[in-house]
Amino acid sequence: MAQAKGSSMYSVVVVDDHPAICLAVKVTIEAISGFKVVGLAETGPAALAIIREKSPALVILDLDLPGMSGLSLIGRIRGEFSGTKVLVLSAQHETIFSTRAMQAGADGFLSKNEDMRKLAEGAKSVMAGYSVFPTSAIVSLSNPRASPLSALTNRELAVLQYLARGMNNREIGEILLISNKTVSTFKARIFDKLCISTIVELVDFARTNHLIT
């Protein structure tokens, strides 16, 4: 949503599963004249509920969220709140995930490794109607076949990361709110698309492509 009628204040919802980061983002954003944080959420479903209640002008979100990935959340926001701006603040590898965020409908992508002043500048820029993405996102869009990751859907990419971190099907299902059988289906698709056959190969692939550290 845009600014409330008769008001110069932009309402903001912050979404991150680390409370300390939520607080740091809140402090940074509320230091900007005309911005007010009206909600904090630590999971995708909780964020969606708050966004539906508050109809904020801006959502600042991480991508690695329990219950619903940040990329899925962006899609839901775009479907229900076309006027709400979305700014991603993520520790995920920017070359890969800034492109995914852009394709999902985000208005910007910032790395958590950046100084928090960049967040303030990014928030003001997207509310002024600008897009805030690293150059790598534009380059990747112009050559979408450059990476084998292009064959994976956003959900498959999320499952791949959880598998590479050593989680089992049950644990992944609990995080993503899907069944063990569905996780198994995603796992089979990932192995098939990447032409791998073992978890060891999957972990090696994830490390090589900066999906895990």
C-alpha positions as CSV (number, residue, x, y, z in Angstrom):
1,M,0.0,0.0,0.0
2,A,1.0,3.6,-0.5
3,Q,1.1,6.2,2.3
4,A,-2.1,6.5,4.3
5,K,-4.3,9.3,3.1
6,G,-3.4,12.5,4.8
7,S,-0.2,11.0,6.3
8,S,3.4,11.2,5.3
9,M,4.3,8.0,7.2
10,Y,5.3,4.8,5.5
11,S,4.3,1.7,7.4
12,V,6.8,-1.2,7.4
13,V,6.6,-4.9,8.3
14,V,10.0,-6.6,9.1
15,V,10.3,-10.4,8.5
16,D,13.3,-12.4,9.8
17,D,13.6,-15.5,11.9
18,H,16.4,-13.9,14.0
19,P,14.8,-11.5,16.6
20,A,18.1,-9.6,17.0
21,I,18.1,-8.8,13.2
22,C,14.4,-7.8,13.4
23,L,15.3,-5.4,16.1
24,A,18.3,-4.0,14.3
25,V,16.2,-3.4,11.1
26,K,13.4,-1.8,13.2
27,V,15.9,0.6,14.8
28,T,17.5,1.4,11.4
29,I,14.2,2.0,9.6
30,E,12.6,4.1,12.4
31,A,15.6,6.4,12.3
32,I,14.4,7.4,8.8
33,S,12.0,10.3,8.8
34,G,8.6,9.2,7.7
35,F,9.0,5.4,8.3
36,K,7.3,3.4,11.0
37,V,7.6,-0.3,11.7
38,V,4.1,-1.6,12.4
39,G,4.8,-5.4,12.7
40,L,7.6,-8.0,13.2
41,A,7.4,-11.6,12.1
42,E,9.7,-14.6,12.3
43,T,8.0,-17.0,10.0
44,G,6.4,-16.8,6.5
45,P,2.8,-17.6,7.6
46,A,3.0,-15.1,10.6
47,A,4.3,-12.5,8.2
48,L,1.5,-13.0,5.7
49,A,-1.1,-12.7,8.6
50,I,0.5,-9.4,9.7
51,I,0.7,-8.1,6.2
52,R,-3.0,-8.8,5.6
53,E,-3.8,-7.0,8.9
54,K,-1.6,-4.0,8.4
55,S,-1.4,-3.6,4.6
56,P,2.0,-2.0,4.9
57,A,3.7,0.3,2.4
58,L,6.9,-1.7,2.6
59,V,7.9,-5.3,3.6
60,I,11.6,-6.0,4.5
61,L,12.2,-9.7,4.5
62,D,14.8,-12.4,4.7
63,L,14.5,-15.4,2.2
64,D,15.4,-18.2,4.6
65,L,12.1,-18.4,6.6
66,P,10.3,-21.2,8.4
67,G,6.9,-22.3,7.1
68,M,7.2,-20.4,3.8
69,S,10.2,-19.3,1.9
70,G,10.8,-15.6,1.4
71,L,10.5,-16.1,-2.4
72,S,7.1,-17.7,-1.9
73,L,6.1,-14.9,0.4
74,I,7.1,-12.3,-2.2
75,G,4.8,-14.1,-4.6
76,R,1.9,-14.0,-2.1
77,I,2.4,-10.3,-1.4
78,R,2.5,-9.5,-5.1
79,G,-0.7,-11.4,-5.6
80,E,-2.6,-9.7,-2.8
81,F,-1.0,-6.3,-2.3
82,S,0.2,-5.0,-5.6
83,G,1.0,-1.6,-4.1
84,T,3.2,-2.9,-1.3
85,K,7.0,-2.6,-1.9
86,V,9.2,-5.5,-1.1
87,L,12.9,-5.2,-0.1
88,V,14.9,-8.4,0.5
89,L,17.6,-8.3,3.2
90,S,19.4,-11.7,3.0
91,A,22.6,-13.5,3.8
92,Q,22.0,-15.8,0.8
93,H,24.4,-15.6,-2.2
94,E,23.4,-12.4,-4.0
95,T,24.3,-13.6,-7.6
96,I,21.8,-16.5,-7.3
97,F,19.1,-15.1,-5.0
98,S,18.9,-11.5,-6.1
99,T,17.8,-12.8,-9.5
100,R,15.2,-15.1,-7.9
101,A,13.9,-12.3,-5.8
102,M,13.6,-10.0,-8.8
103,Q,11.7,-12.7,-10.7
104,A,9.4,-13.3,-7.8
105,G,8.5,-9.6,-7.8
106,A,10.7,-7.9,-5.2
107,D,11.7,-4.3,-5.6
108,G,15.2,-4.7,-4.2
109,F,17.8,-7.0,-2.8
110,L,20.4,-6.1,-0.2
111,S,23.0,-8.3,1.5
112,K,23.2,-8.6,5.2
113,N,26.9,-8.1,4.9
114,E,26.3,-4.5,3.9
115,D,26.4,-1.6,6.3
116,M,22.9,-0.9,7.8
117,R,23.1,2.5,6.2
118,K,22.6,0.7,2.9
119,L,19.3,-0.6,4.2
120,A,18.1,2.9,5.0
121,E,19.1,4.1,1.5
122,G,17.5,1.0,-0.1
123,A,14.2,1.6,1.8
124,K,14.0,5.2,0.7
125,S,14.9,4.3,-2.9
126,V,12.2,1.6,-3.3
127,M,9.6,3.9,-1.8
128,A,10.6,6.5,-4.3
129,G,9.9,4.0,-7.1
130,Y,13.4,2.7,-7.8
131,S,14.6,-0.9,-8.0
132,V,17.6,-1.7,-5.9
133,F,19.4,-4.8,-7.2
134,P,23.1,-5.8,-7.6
135,T,24.5,-5.7,-11.1
136,S,24.8,-9.5,-10.9
137,A,21.0,-9.9,-10.9
138,I,20.7,-8.1,-14.3
139,V,23.6,-10.1,-15.8
140,S,22.1,-13.4,-14.6
141,L,18.7,-12.5,-16.1
142,S,20.3,-11.8,-19.5
143,N,21.9,-15.3,-19.4
144,P,19.5,-17.6,-17.5
145,R,21.1,-20.8,-18.7
146,A,24.5,-20.0,-17.3
147,S,23.9,-22.0,-14.1
148,P,22.5,-25.5,-13.6
149,L,20.5,-24.0,-10.8
150,S,18.2,-22.4,-13.4
151,A,16.6,-25.8,-13.8
152,L,15.4,-25.8,-10.2
153,T,12.2,-24.2,-8.9
154,N,12.3,-22.0,-5.9
155,R,10.9,-24.8,-3.7
156,E,13.4,-27.3,-5.1
157,L,16.2,-24.9,-4.4
158,A,15.0,-24.5,-0.7
159,V,14.8,-28.3,-0.3
160,L,18.3,-28.7,-1.8
161,Q,19.7,-26.2,0.8
162,Y,18.1,-28.0,3.7
163,L,19.3,-31.4,2.5
164,A,22.8,-30.0,2.1
165,R,22.7,-28.7,5.7
166,G,22.1,-32.3,6.8
167,M,18.4,-32.2,7.5
168,N,16.2,-35.2,7.0
169,N,12.9,-35.4,5.2
170,R,10.8,-35.0,8.4
171,E,12.7,-31.9,9.5
172,I,12.4,-30.3,6.1
173,G,8.7,-31.1,6.0
174,E,8.2,-29.4,9.4
175,I,10.0,-26.3,8.3
176,L,8.2,-26.0,4.9
177,L,4.9,-27.3,6.2
178,I,4.8,-30.1,3.7
179,S,4.6,-33.9,4.0
180,N,7.6,-36.3,4.1
181,K,6.3,-37.8,0.8
182,T,6.4,-34.3,-0.8
183,V,9.9,-33.7,0.4
184,S,10.9,-37.1,-1.2
185,T,9.4,-36.0,-4.5
186,F,11.3,-32.8,-4.5
187,K,14.5,-34.7,-3.6
188,A,14.0,-37.0,-6.5
189,R,13.4,-34.1,-8.9
190,I,16.6,-32.3,-7.6
191,F,18.7,-35.4,-8.1
192,D,17.3,-35.9,-11.6
193,K,17.7,-32.3,-12.7
194,L,21.3,-32.0,-11.4
195,C,22.3,-35.5,-12.6
196,I,23.5,-36.5,-9.1
197,S,22.8,-39.7,-7.1
198,T,24.0,-39.2,-3.6
199,I,23.8,-36.7,-0.7
200,V,27.6,-36.3,-0.8
201,E,27.3,-35.1,-4.4
202,L,24.5,-32.8,-3.5
203,V,26.5,-31.3,-0.6
204,D,29.5,-30.8,-3.0
205,F,27.2,-29.1,-5.5
206,A,25.7,-26.8,-2.9
207,R,29.1,-25.7,-1.7
208,T,30.4,-25.2,-5.2
209,N,27.4,-23.0,-6.0
210,H,27.6,-21.0,-2.7
211,L,24.3,-22.4,-1.4
212,I,25.8,-23.4,1.9
213,T,29.0,-22.3,3.7
